[in-house]
Amino acid sequence: MASGVTLSLLRDGLRSEIGASPNPAMGTNAHHAMNTLLERTQERLWYDFDWPNMAIDRDINLVDGQRYYAFPAQIPFDRVVCTNVKYAASWRPVLPGLSLKDYNFMDSDIGIKQDPPLKWRHYEENMLEVWPIPASASVLRVSGIRKLKPLINDSDVCELDDKLIILYAASEMLAHTKSADAPAKLSLANAHYARLRGLNSKNEVIRYGGGLAGNGHNHGLIGGRMPNP
C-alpha cells in the first residue's frame, strides 16, 4: 500500500489520469475541486473496508461503580471492530447494544453491579456506557479503525493507497465530463481495489453493529456481586 503521498502529488497524479496538463501551474482554479474530490474518495474507501494499517486498540480503565466513560477520541463509534474486557486474566468479549430487557435483568439505574461487563453502548456525545456496572477495576479494550488524518493542505499525506484514490477520483471526474475513458478508468480502479482487498483479506475483520440478536436473559454472568436491596 503506497500511503504517505502528499496531496499535491495526488493532485498531480489525478491530472495525469484525466489527461490534463502535468504542469502544476496549469488549472490552478481547479485545485480546490480536485482536493475535495481526493479527500472524499479516500474517506469513502476508508469507510468501505477495515484496512489493517488503520487498525488500533485503545484501553479504558473501568472503575468499581462507574457506569459511563469517555470514548477513545481516535476511534469513531461507527468504526469499532470489537470490544473486550480483561477479567480473571482472560480477555472476554463485550457485545454492543443495550435494551430494556437488559436493564430489567440487571438495573444500572439502581446501582446494581456485576463482573465482568457484558455489553456497551454509545451514551451522549463522546461517551460509552458499560453494562452491568463494574464491581471492580478492569480494562476495557476497544479495537477499531482509527480516524483519518486531514487531507486538506498540499503537505497533508494520504493514509490509503495513492493509486486507488487517484484512479477512483479520475473515473468520477471523467464520468462527470462524459468522457469515453470513464468506464476503462473505473475498471482499473475496481481491479486495483480487488487486488488490495485480496492482499489484506486474511487480516480483514467484520464490523458488528446494532443490538444482540435474540436478546434475552441468558447472559452467562460470571462472579461479581450485587448490593443488598
GROMACS elastic network, one bead per residue, 0.5 to 0.9 nm:
[ bonds ]
;  ai    aj funct       b0    kb
    1   160     6  0.68923   500
    1   162     6  0.78273   500
    1   163     6  0.89334   500
    1   196     6  0.77439   500
    2     5     6  0.72362   500
    2   158     6  0.88419   500
    2   159     6  0.83585   500
    2   160     6  0.70821   500
    2   162     6  0.56908   500
    2   163     6  0.75786   500
    3     6     6  0.89344   500
    3   157     6  0.75072   500
    3   158     6  0.55996   500
    3   160     6  0.50259   500
    3   162     6  0.58848   500
    4   156     6  0.85101   500
    4   158     6  0.51976   500
    4   159     6  0.58497   500
    4   160     6  0.78860   500
    4   161     6  0.84537   500
    4   162     6  0.80454   500
    5     8     6  0.83690   500
    5     9     6  0.65402   500
    5    10     6  0.68015   500
    5   155     6  0.88743   500
    5   156     6  0.81083   500
    5   158     6  0.55239   500
    5   159     6  0.79774   500
    5   161     6  0.86339   500
    5   162     6  0.65281   500
    6     9     6  0.53373   500
    6    10     6  0.63115   500
    6    11     6  0.87056   500
    6   151     6  0.85000   500
    6   153     6  0.87160   500
    6   154     6  0.63374   500
    6   155     6  0.53915   500
    6   156     6  0.53934   500
    6   158     6  0.63598   500
    7    11     6  0.61204   500
    7    12     6  0.86146   500
    7    35     6  0.72569   500
    7    38     6  0.81017   500
    7    39     6  0.87131   500
    7   151     6  0.66500   500
    7   152     6  0.73939   500
    7   153     6  0.68322   500
    7   155     6  0.61921   500
    7   156     6  0.57171   500
    7   157     6  0.57964   500
    7   158     6  0.69306   500
    8    11     6  0.51102   500
    8    12     6  0.63340   500
    8    13     6  0.87571   500
    8    24     6  0.87470   500
    8    35     6  0.85170   500
    8   153     6  0.81420   500
    8   155     6  0.68965   500
    8   156     6  0.83295   500
    8   157     6  0.88610   500
    9    13     6  0.61810   500
    9    14     6  0.85315   500
    9   154     6  0.81619   500
   10    13     6  0.50582   500
   10    14     6  0.61503   500
   10    15     6  0.86902   500
   10    35     6  0.86440   500
   10    38     6  0.76297   500
   10   157     6  0.88916   500
   10   158     6  0.83638   500
   10   162     6  0.67957   500
   10   163     6  0.84125   500
   10   165     6  0.81248   500
   10   166     6  0.65290   500
   11    15     6  0.62285   500
   11    16     6  0.86533   500
   11    24     6  0.86753   500
   11    31     6  0.76965   500
   11    34     6  0.65847   500
   11    35     6  0.69663   500
   11    38     6  0.77354   500
   11   154     6  0.89462   500
   11   166     6  0.79510   500
   12    15     6  0.51805   500
   12    16     6  0.63566   500
   12    17     6  0.88151   500
   12    22     6  0.64519   500
   12    23     6  0.81797   500
   12    24     6  0.68999   500
   13    16     6  0.50834   500
   13    17     6  0.62613   500
   13    18     6  0.88101   500
   13    22     6  0.83214   500
   13   162     6  0.88605   500
   13   163     6  0.82434   500
   13   166     6  0.65089   500
   13   167     6  0.88727   500
   14    17     6  0.51169   500
   14    18     6  0.63470   500
   14    19     6  0.85975   500
   14    20     6  0.84497   500
   14    34     6  0.79689   500
   14    38     6  0.86177   500
   14   165     6  0.89146   500
   14   166     6  0.53838   500
   14   167     6  0.74538   500
   14   169     6  0.71367   500
   14   170     6  0.59035   500
   15    18     6  0.53969   500
   15    19     6  0.61627   500
   15    21     6  0.66061   500
   15    22     6  0.62957   500
   15    23     6  0.89582   500
   15    24     6  0.88667   500
   15    34     6  0.88838   500
   15   170     6  0.80721   500
   16    19     6  0.51386   500
   16    20     6  0.58244   500
   16    21     6  0.70444   500
   16    22     6  0.60314   500
   17    20     6  0.76496   500
   17   166     6  0.76912   500
   17   167     6  0.72291   500
   17   170     6  0.60856   500
   17   171     6  0.86711   500
   17   185     6  0.83204   500
   18   170     6  0.58339   500
   18   171     6  0.80863   500
   18   173     6  0.75419   500
   18   174     6  0.66282   500
   18   181     6  0.85058   500
   19    22     6  0.83443   500
   20    23     6  0.86620   500
   20    26     6  0.87415   500
   20    27     6  0.86931   500
   21    24     6  0.77882   500
   21    26     6  0.65995   500
   21    27     6  0.81862   500
   22    25     6  0.86748   500
   22    26     6  0.78052   500
   23    26     6  0.55062   500
   23    27     6  0.86056   500
   24    27     6  0.75166   500
   24    28     6  0.72826   500
   25    28     6  0.59926   500
   26    29     6  0.84781   500
   27    30     6  0.54916   500
   27    31     6  0.71533   500
   28    31     6  0.52544   500
   28    32     6  0.82497   500
   29    32     6  0.70905   500
   29    33     6  0.82991   500
   30    33     6  0.54002   500
   30    34     6  0.62155   500
   30    35     6  0.86128   500
   31    34     6  0.51423   500
   31    35     6  0.59874   500
   31    36     6  0.85328   500
   32    35     6  0.50588   500
   32    36     6  0.61304   500
   32    37     6  0.85712   500
   33    36     6  0.51732   500
   33    37     6  0.61819   500
   33    38     6  0.86548   500
   34    37     6  0.50608   500
   34    38     6  0.60957   500
   34    39     6  0.85534   500
   34   169     6  0.83307   500
   34   173     6  0.89717   500
   35    38     6  0.51892   500
   35    39     6  0.61369   500
   35    40     6  0.85394   500
   35   151     6  0.78764   500
   35   152     6  0.67519   500
   35   153     6  0.84503   500
   35   154     6  0.86706   500
   36    39     6  0.52043   500
   36    40     6  0.60733   500
   36    41     6  0.84815   500
   36   151     6  0.86295   500
   36   152     6  0.77208   500
   37    40     6  0.51329   500
   37    41     6  0.59779   500
   37    42     6  0.86074   500
   37   169     6  0.63383   500
   37   172     6  0.87706   500
   37   173     6  0.87375   500
   38    41     6  0.50901   500
   38    42     6  0.62576   500
   38    43     6  0.86477   500
   38   151     6  0.81507   500
   38   165     6  0.65669   500
   38   166     6  0.70917   500
   38   168     6  0.87626   500
   38   169     6  0.61028   500
   39    42     6  0.52999   500
   39    43     6  0.62768   500
   39    44     6  0.87480   500
   39   150     6  0.81156   500
   39   151     6  0.56442   500
   39   152     6  0.72675   500
   39   158     6  0.84542   500
   39   165     6  0.86529   500
   40    43     6  0.50445   500
   40    44     6  0.61603   500
   40    45     6  0.86631   500
   40   169     6  0.88431   500
   41    44     6  0.51608   500
   41    45     6  0.62814   500
   41    46     6  0.85493   500
   41   165     6  0.60464   500
   41   166     6  0.84163   500
   41   168     6  0.70216   500
   41   169     6  0.63071   500
   42    45     6  0.51658   500
   42    46     6  0.60230   500
   42    47     6  0.86980   500
   42   148     6  0.88087   500
   42   151     6  0.88343   500
   42   158     6  0.76493   500
   42   159     6  0.81005   500
   42   160     6  0.68552   500
   42   161     6  0.87686   500
   42   162     6  0.89337   500
   42   164     6  0.86036   500
   42   165     6  0.58401   500
   43    47     6  0.62950   500
   43    48     6  0.86461   500
   43   148     6  0.75101   500
   44    47     6  0.52706   500
   44    48     6  0.62583   500
   45    49     6  0.67193   500
   45   160     6  0.81175   500
   45   164     6  0.88057   500
   45   165     6  0.79814   500
   46    49     6  0.60423   500
   46    50     6  0.73235   500
   46    51     6  0.72613   500
   46    54     6  0.88381   500
   46   145     6  0.87605   500
   46   148     6  0.78912   500
   46   159     6  0.89568   500
   46   160     6  0.75361   500
   47    50     6  0.75237   500
   47    79     6  0.79499   500
   48    51     6  0.88995   500
   49   197     6  0.82095   500
   49   204     6  0.80936   500
   49   205     6  0.89730   500
   49   206     6  0.89879   500
   50    53     6  0.87139   500
   50    54     6  0.74859   500
   50    55     6  0.74636   500
   50    79     6  0.83204   500
   50    81     6  0.84125   500
   50   144     6  0.83561   500
   50   145     6  0.65276   500
   50   203     6  0.88153   500
   50   204     6  0.62809   500
   50   205     6  0.66447   500
   50   206     6  0.77263   500
   50   207     6  0.80693   500
   51    54     6  0.55091   500
   51    55     6  0.68334   500
   51   145     6  0.74884   500
   51   160     6  0.82695   500
   51   197     6  0.84915   500
   51   200     6  0.75245   500
   51   203     6  0.84043   500
   51   204     6  0.73151   500
   52    55     6  0.52375   500
   52    56     6  0.88187   500
   52   145     6  0.81694   500
   52   200     6  0.71682   500
   52   203     6  0.64423   500
   52   204     6  0.70395   500
   52   205     6  0.88337   500
   53    56     6  0.85470   500
   53   145     6  0.87376   500
   53   159     6  0.85212   500
   53   160     6  0.85061   500
   54   144     6  0.82029   500
   54   145     6  0.53211   500
   54   146     6  0.56689   500
   54   147     6  0.81233   500
   54   148     6  0.84691   500
   54   159     6  0.81487   500
   54   160     6  0.88078   500
   55    81     6  0.88585   500
   55   143     6  0.72265   500
   55   144     6  0.56167   500
   55   146     6  0.62250   500
   56    74     6  0.86335   500
   56    75     6  0.81276   500
   56   142     6  0.83726   500
   56   143     6  0.58393   500
   56   144     6  0.57103   500
   56   145     6  0.61673   500
   56   146     6  0.62807   500
   57    75     6  0.88462   500
   57   141     6  0.65058   500
   57   142     6  0.56145   500
   57   144     6  0.65209   500
   57   145     6  0.86922   500
   57   146     6  0.89377   500
   58    72     6  0.65451   500
   58    74     6  0.84472   500
   58    75     6  0.84464   500
   58   140     6  0.83512   500
   58   141     6  0.56941   500
   58   142     6  0.52459   500
   58   143     6  0.64886   500
   58   144     6  0.85118   500
   59    72     6  0.81769   500
   59   139     6  0.63728   500
   59   140     6  0.56191   500
   59   142     6  0.61983   500
   59   143     6  0.87120   500
   60    69     6  0.78482   500
   60    70     6  0.82628   500
   60    71     6  0.81271   500
   60    72     6  0.79760   500
   60   138     6  0.85512   500
   60   139     6  0.56946   500
   60   140     6  0.50277   500
   60   141     6  0.62605   500
   60   142     6  0.77085   500
   61    69     6  0.87936   500
   61   137     6  0.71797   500
   61   138     6  0.61080   500
   61   140     6  0.63719   500
   61   141     6  0.87879   500
   62    65     6  0.88364   500
   62    66     6  0.71920   500
   62    67     6  0.86516   500
   62    69     6  0.79844   500
   62   130     6  0.89139   500
   62   134     6  0.69405   500
   62   136     6  0.77475   500
   62   137     6  0.53689   500
   62   138     6  0.51128   500
   62   139     6  0.56005   500
   62   140     6  0.66295   500
   63    66     6  0.54511   500
   63    67     6  0.83878   500
   63   133     6  0.88454   500
   63   134     6  0.64767   500
   63   135     6  0.76811   500
   63   136     6  0.60975   500
   63   138     6  0.68798   500
   63   139     6  0.87880   500
   64    67     6  0.87784   500
   64   113     6  0.82689   500
   64   133     6  0.76158   500
   64   134     6  0.51863   500
   64   137     6  0.54682   500
   64   138     6  0.85032   500
   65   111     6  0.75373   500
   65   112     6  0.86293   500
   65   113     6  0.67875   500
   65   133     6  0.59035   500
   65   134     6  0.56683   500
   65   135     6  0.59724   500
   65   136     6  0.75083   500
   66    69     6  0.78086   500
   66   130     6  0.86303   500
   66   133     6  0.62922   500
   66   134     6  0.66575   500
   66   135     6  0.86589   500
   67   108     6  0.78113   500
   67   111     6  0.89074   500
   67   128     6  0.84612   500
   67   129     6  0.56972   500
   67   130     6  0.58213   500
   67   131     6  0.73547   500
   67   132     6  0.79810   500
   67   133     6  0.51904   500
   67   134     6  0.72986   500
   68   123     6  0.76770   500
   68   127     6  0.66008   500
   68   128     6  0.56329   500
   68   130     6  0.65906   500
   68   133     6  0.87278   500
   69   123     6  0.88957   500
   69   126     6  0.87309   500
   69   127     6  0.55268   500
   69   128     6  0.54042   500
   69   129     6  0.64779   500
   69   130     6  0.80823   500
   70    73     6  0.83364   500
   70   126     6  0.61835   500
   70   128     6  0.63553   500
   71    74     6  0.87826   500
   71    75     6  0.80800   500
   71    76     6  0.88176   500
   71    77     6  0.83114   500
   71   122     6  0.85667   500
   71   126     6  0.55282   500
   71   128     6  0.58773   500
   71   142     6  0.88961   500
   72    75     6  0.58578   500
   72    76     6  0.81053   500
   72   126     6  0.81769   500
   72   127     6  0.86979   500
   72   142     6  0.79459   500
   73    76     6  0.72331   500
   73   126     6  0.78248   500
   73   146     6  0.89132   500
   73   147     6  0.85883   500
   74   145     6  0.84431   500
   74   146     6  0.53723   500
   74   147     6  0.56728   500
   74   148     6  0.89476   500
   75    78     6  0.83195   500
   75    79     6  0.65328   500
   75    80     6  0.68759   500
   75   142     6  0.84770   500
   75   143     6  0.82458   500
   75   144     6  0.61638   500
   75   145     6  0.61213   500
   75   147     6  0.57962   500
   76    79     6  0.52985   500
   76    80     6  0.68907   500
   76   144     6  0.80854   500
   76   145     6  0.76735   500
   76   146     6  0.70190   500
   76   147     6  0.65237   500
   77    80     6  0.57920   500
   77   122     6  0.74535   500
   77   126     6  0.85248   500
   77   144     6  0.87841   500
   78    81     6  0.87062   500
   78   144     6  0.89653   500
   78   207     6  0.87768   500
   78   209     6  0.79045   500
   79   143     6  0.88681   500
   79   144     6  0.56084   500
   79   145     6  0.54213   500
   79   146     6  0.75244   500
   79   147     6  0.85644   500
   79   207     6  0.73745   500
   80    83     6  0.77447   500
   80   142     6  0.70640   500
   80   143     6  0.60634   500
   80   145     6  0.65494   500
   80   146     6  0.88469   500
   80   207     6  0.68133   500
   80   208     6  0.77404   500
   80   209     6  0.84905   500
   81   142     6  0.78583   500
   81   143     6  0.55610   500
   81   145     6  0.72468   500
   81   205     6  0.71787   500
   81   206     6  0.69325   500
   81   208     6  0.64721   500
   81   209     6  0.88587   500
   82    93     6  0.76781   500
   82    94     6  0.78115   500
   82    95     6  0.78314   500
   82    96     6  0.84886   500
   82   141     6  0.83675   500
   82   142     6  0.63262   500
   82   143     6  0.53327   500
   82   144     6  0.67805   500
   82   207     6  0.73225   500
   82   208     6  0.73755   500
   83    92     6  0.85422   500
   83    93     6  0.60280   500
   83    94     6  0.53564   500
   83    95     6  0.69429   500
   83    96     6  0.81347   500
   83   119     6  0.89494   500
   83   120     6  0.85991   500
   83   140     6  0.69543   500
   83   141     6  0.55805   500
   83   143     6  0.60157   500
   83   144     6  0.86500   500
   84    91     6  0.59113   500
   84    92     6  0.52188   500
   84    94     6  0.50977   500
   84    95     6  0.82285   500
   84   118     6  0.89962   500
   84   139     6  0.83454   500
   84   140     6  0.57579   500
   84   141     6  0.52374   500
   84   142     6  0.67966   500
   84   143     6  0.83270   500
   85    90     6  0.80377   500
   85    91     6  0.54249   500
   85    92     6  0.52797   500
   85    93     6  0.63715   500
   85    94     6  0.65353   500
   85   116     6  0.74151   500
   85   117     6  0.73086   500
   85   118     6  0.85420   500
   85   138     6  0.70504   500
   85   139     6  0.55954   500
   85   141     6  0.60755   500
   85   142     6  0.88852   500
   86    89     6  0.62515   500
   86    90     6  0.54674   500
   86    92     6  0.63816   500
   86   116     6  0.84727   500
   86   138     6  0.61281   500
   86   139     6  0.54110   500
   86   140     6  0.66070   500
   86   141     6  0.79113   500
   87    90     6  0.53682   500
   87    91     6  0.62147   500
   87    92     6  0.68826   500
   87   115     6  0.80891   500
   87   116     6  0.64024   500
   87   138     6  0.66355   500
   87   139     6  0.79120   500
   88    91     6  0.82573   500
   91   141     6  0.89369   500
   92   116     6  0.84052   500
   92   118     6  0.85353   500
   93   117     6  0.89827   500
   93   118     6  0.72143   500
   93   119     6  0.84032   500
   94   116     6  0.88603   500
   94   117     6  0.66630   500
   94   120     6  0.67116   500
   94   130     6  0.86755   500
   94   140     6  0.84073   500
   95    98     6  0.88796   500
   95   118     6  0.62433   500
   95   120     6  0.63017   500
   95   121     6  0.87119   500
   95   208     6  0.89198   500
   95   211     6  0.82324   500
   95   212     6  0.73380   500
   96   118     6  0.88014   500
   96   119     6  0.55382   500
   96   120     6  0.50946   500
   96   121     6  0.57955   500
   96   122     6  0.87668   500
   96   208     6  0.77964   500
   96   209     6  0.66169   500
   96   210     6  0.66722   500
   96   211     6  0.60537   500
   96   212     6  0.70586   500
   97   119     6  0.65603   500
   97   120     6  0.59744   500
   97   121     6  0.51725   500
   97   122     6  0.82322   500
   97   209     6  0.77336   500
   97   210     6  0.57653   500
   97   212     6  0.63389   500
   98   101     6  0.81275   500
   98   102     6  0.63679   500
   98   103     6  0.80458   500
   98   119     6  0.68231   500
   98   120     6  0.67771   500
   98   121     6  0.62607   500
   98   131     6  0.79933   500
   98   210     6  0.89587   500
   98   211     6  0.64869   500
   98   212     6  0.79383   500
   98   215     6  0.89725   500
   99   102     6  0.53515   500
   99   103     6  0.68074   500
   99   104     6  0.88217   500
   99   211     6  0.78114   500
   99   215     6  0.80911   500
  100   103     6  0.50319   500
  100   104     6  0.60195   500
  100   105     6  0.85148   500
  101   105     6  0.61925   500
  101   106     6  0.86360   500
  101   215     6  0.75949   500
  101   216     6  0.68782   500
  101   217     6  0.74593   500
  102   105     6  0.51183   500
  102   106     6  0.61845   500
  102   107     6  0.75432   500
  102   131     6  0.84099   500
  102   132     6  0.87961   500
  102   215     6  0.81097   500
  102   216     6  0.76868   500
  102   217     6  0.72211   500
  102   219     6  0.89630   500
  103   108     6  0.64850   500
  103   109     6  0.80898   500
  103   131     6  0.86500   500
  103   132     6  0.86530   500
  104   107     6  0.57865   500
  105   217     6  0.66184   500
  106   112     6  0.64421   500
  106   113     6  0.81567   500
  106   114     6  0.87019   500
  106   131     6  0.85052   500
  106   132     6  0.68706   500
  107   110     6  0.58877   500
  107   111     6  0.69306   500
  107   112     6  0.59113   500
  107   113     6  0.87014   500
  107   132     6  0.79635   500
  108   112     6  0.53430   500
  108   113     6  0.73265   500
  108   131     6  0.73330   500
  108   132     6  0.65616   500
  108   133     6  0.63897   500
  109   112     6  0.75960   500
  111   133     6  0.73277   500
  111   226     6  0.86781   500
  111   227     6  0.78245   500
  112   132     6  0.72487   500
  112   133     6  0.66712   500
  112   134     6  0.89453   500
  112   135     6  0.87311   500
  112   225     6  0.84800   500
  112   226     6  0.56620   500
  112   227     6  0.62977   500
  113   131     6  0.84741   500
  113   132     6  0.57883   500
  113   134     6  0.55708   500
  113   135     6  0.51147   500
  113   136     6  0.88753   500
  113   224     6  0.75013   500
  113   225     6  0.64095   500
  113   226     6  0.53666   500
  113   227     6  0.72105   500
  114   117     6  0.69401   500
  114   131     6  0.83519   500
  114   132     6  0.55834   500
  114   133     6  0.61525   500
  114   134     6  0.56233   500
  114   135     6  0.51927   500
  114   136     6  0.84097   500
  114   221     6  0.78669   500
  114   222     6  0.82087   500
  114   223     6  0.73812   500
  114   225     6  0.54300   500
  114   226     6  0.62802   500
  115   118     6  0.82242   500
  115   132     6  0.72611   500
  115   133     6  0.78132   500
  115   134     6  0.56338   500
  115   135     6  0.55958   500
  115   136     6  0.71374   500
  115   221     6  0.74247   500
  115   222     6  0.64560   500
  115   223     6  0.60065   500
  115   225     6  0.73262   500
  116   131     6  0.87569   500
  116   132     6  0.75951   500
  116   133     6  0.86859   500
  116   134     6  0.66354   500
  116   135     6  0.78362   500
  116   136     6  0.85798   500
  116   138     6  0.83607   500
  116   221     6  0.74180   500
  116   222     6  0.66160   500
  116   223     6  0.75362   500
  116   224     6  0.71519   500
  117   120     6  0.80189   500
  117   130     6  0.62980   500
  117   131     6  0.53166   500
  117   132     6  0.51918   500
  117   133     6  0.67564   500
  117   134     6  0.61137   500
  117   135     6  0.88664   500
  117   140     6  0.88774   500
  117   221     6  0.88385   500
  118   130     6  0.76083   500
  118   131     6  0.59660   500
  118   132     6  0.66222   500
  118   219     6  0.76974   500
  118   220     6  0.89510   500
  118   221     6  0.81011   500
  119   129     6  0.83990   500
  119   130     6  0.59081   500
  119   131     6  0.51731   500
  119   132     6  0.73448   500
  120   128     6  0.67328   500
  120   129     6  0.54113   500
  120   131     6  0.59139   500
  120   132     6  0.87616   500
  121   127     6  0.87547   500
  121   128     6  0.56118   500
  121   129     6  0.53653   500
  121   130     6  0.67997   500
  121   131     6  0.84666   500
  122   125     6  0.81109   500
  122   126     6  0.76746   500
  122   127     6  0.61665   500
  122   129     6  0.63509   500
  123   126     6  0.71535   500
  123   127     6  0.50381   500
  123   129     6  0.59078   500
  124   127     6  0.58658   500
  124   128     6  0.77203   500
  125   128     6  0.88723   500
  129   133     6  0.85180   500
  130   133     6  0.61573   500
  130   134     6  0.77389   500
  131   134     6  0.74960   500
  132   135     6  0.85196   500
  134   137     6  0.71367   500
  134   138     6  0.80115   500
  134   224     6  0.84941   500
  135   224     6  0.62594   500
  135   225     6  0.67217   500
  135   226     6  0.81134   500
  136   224     6  0.81617   500
  144   207     6  0.86620   500
  145   148     6  0.89689   500
  148   151     6  0.84131   500
  148   158     6  0.86628   500
  148   159     6  0.71996   500
  149   156     6  0.82322   500
  149   157     6  0.81815   500
  149   158     6  0.80058   500
  149   159     6  0.76768   500
  150   153     6  0.80853   500
  150   156     6  0.67956   500
  150   157     6  0.81396   500
  150   158     6  0.85066   500
  151   154     6  0.80243   500
  151   155     6  0.85127   500
  151   156     6  0.52835   500
  151   157     6  0.64186   500
  151   158     6  0.66277   500
  152   155     6  0.83157   500
  152   156     6  0.64248   500
  153   156     6  0.53318   500
  153   157     6  0.87568   500
  154   157     6  0.81165   500
  158   161     6  0.75449   500
  158   162     6  0.68391   500
  158   165     6  0.87766   500
  159   162     6  0.81293   500
  160   163     6  0.89224   500
  160   164     6  0.78233   500
  160   165     6  0.75044   500
  161   164     6  0.53807   500
  161   165     6  0.64807   500
  161   166     6  0.88077   500
  161   196     6  0.86776   500
  162   165     6  0.52397   500
  162   166     6  0.61428   500
  162   167     6  0.85952   500
  163   166     6  0.50631   500
  163   167     6  0.59393   500
  163   168     6  0.85258   500
  163   189     6  0.82271   500
  163   192     6  0.81973   500
  164   167     6  0.53253   500
  164   168     6  0.62779   500
  164   169     6  0.85172   500
  164   189     6  0.60848   500
  164   190     6  0.85549   500
  164   192     6  0.65767   500
  164   193     6  0.65269   500
  164   196     6  0.89511   500
  165   168     6  0.55099   500
  165   169     6  0.60997   500
  165   170     6  0.85189   500
  165   189     6  0.83926   500
  166   169     6  0.51243   500
  166   170     6  0.59393   500
  166   171     6  0.85472   500
  166   189     6  0.84835   500
  167   170     6  0.50568   500
  167   171     6  0.61273   500
  167   172     6  0.86647   500
  167   185     6  0.65093   500
  167   186     6  0.70832   500
  167   188     6  0.71416   500
  167   189     6  0.51302   500
  167   190     6  0.88107   500
  167   192     6  0.87957   500
  168   171     6  0.51041   500
  168   172     6  0.63002   500
  168   173     6  0.87331   500
  168   185     6  0.76397   500
  168   186     6  0.63963   500
  168   188     6  0.86619   500
  168   189     6  0.55985   500
  168   190     6  0.81654   500
  169   172     6  0.52101   500
  169   173     6  0.63033   500
  169   174     6  0.86737   500
  170   173     6  0.51059   500
  170   174     6  0.60497   500
  170   175     6  0.84295   500
  170   182     6  0.79007   500
  170   185     6  0.70877   500
  170   186     6  0.81485   500
  171   174     6  0.51614   500
  171   175     6  0.60117   500
  171   176     6  0.85370   500
  171   181     6  0.80110   500
  171   182     6  0.50845   500
  171   183     6  0.72298   500
  171   184     6  0.81407   500
  171   185     6  0.51951   500
  171   186     6  0.51138   500
  171   187     6  0.87657   500
  171   189     6  0.78762   500
  172   175     6  0.50877   500
  172   176     6  0.61469   500
  172   177     6  0.88023   500
  172   182     6  0.73747   500
  172   185     6  0.89421   500
  172   186     6  0.80054   500
  173   176     6  0.50590   500
  173   177     6  0.64862   500
  173   178     6  0.86471   500
  173   179     6  0.86955   500
  173   182     6  0.80309   500
  174   177     6  0.52151   500
  174   178     6  0.60865   500
  174   179     6  0.51108   500
  174   180     6  0.78314   500
  174   181     6  0.67534   500
  174   183     6  0.86984   500
  174   185     6  0.83014   500
  175   179     6  0.59090   500
  175   180     6  0.80933   500
  175   181     6  0.81341   500
  175   182     6  0.51346   500
  175   183     6  0.78241   500
  176   179     6  0.76667   500
  176   182     6  0.87208   500
  177   182     6  0.88720   500
  178   181     6  0.84928   500
  178   182     6  0.73506   500
  179   182     6  0.56305   500
  179   183     6  0.86886   500
  180   183     6  0.70684   500
  180   184     6  0.81990   500
  181   184     6  0.55203   500
  181   185     6  0.62121   500
  181   186     6  0.87258   500
  182   185     6  0.51798   500
  182   186     6  0.61621   500
  182   187     6  0.86066   500
  183   186     6  0.50859   500
  183   187     6  0.61053   500
  183   188     6  0.86852   500
  184   188     6  0.62972   500
  184   189     6  0.86949   500
  185   188     6  0.51073   500
  185   189     6  0.62758   500
  185   190     6  0.86994   500
  186   190     6  0.61214   500
  186   191     6  0.85504   500
  187   190     6  0.51313   500
  187   191     6  0.61273   500
  187   192     6  0.85900   500
  188   191     6  0.51546   500
  188   192     6  0.61617   500
  188   193     6  0.85280   500
  189   192     6  0.51963   500
  189   193     6  0.60771   500
  189   194     6  0.86050   500
  190   193     6  0.50072   500
  190   194     6  0.60993   500
  190   195     6  0.86018   500
  191   194     6  0.51260   500
  191   195     6  0.62570   500
  191   196     6  0.87362   500
  192   195     6  0.50975   500
  192   196     6  0.62497   500
  192   197     6  0.86303   500
  193   196     6  0.51594   500
  193   197     6  0.61300   500
  193   198     6  0.84507   500
  194   197     6  0.51574   500
  194   198     6  0.60033   500
  194   199     6  0.86315   500
  195   198     6  0.50082   500
  195   199     6  0.62554   500
  195   200     6  0.86994   500
  196   199     6  0.51104   500
  196   200     6  0.63161   500
  196   201     6  0.84614   500
  197   200     6  0.50071   500
  197   201     6  0.56354   500
  197   204     6  0.84525   500
  198   202     6  0.79402   500
  199   202     6  0.74410   500
  199   203     6  0.86913   500
  200   203     6  0.54300   500
  200   204     6  0.62974   500
  201   205     6  0.84974   500
  202   205     6  0.86207   500
  209   212     6  0.86409   500
  210   213     6  0.88719   500
  211   215     6  0.78260   500
  212   215     6  0.54195   500
  212   216     6  0.89693   500
  213   216     6  0.88129   500
  215   218     6  0.83498   500
  216   219     6  0.75913   500
  217   220     6  0.85747   500
  218   221     6  0.84183   500
  221   224     6  0.82571   500
  226   229     6  0.87602   500
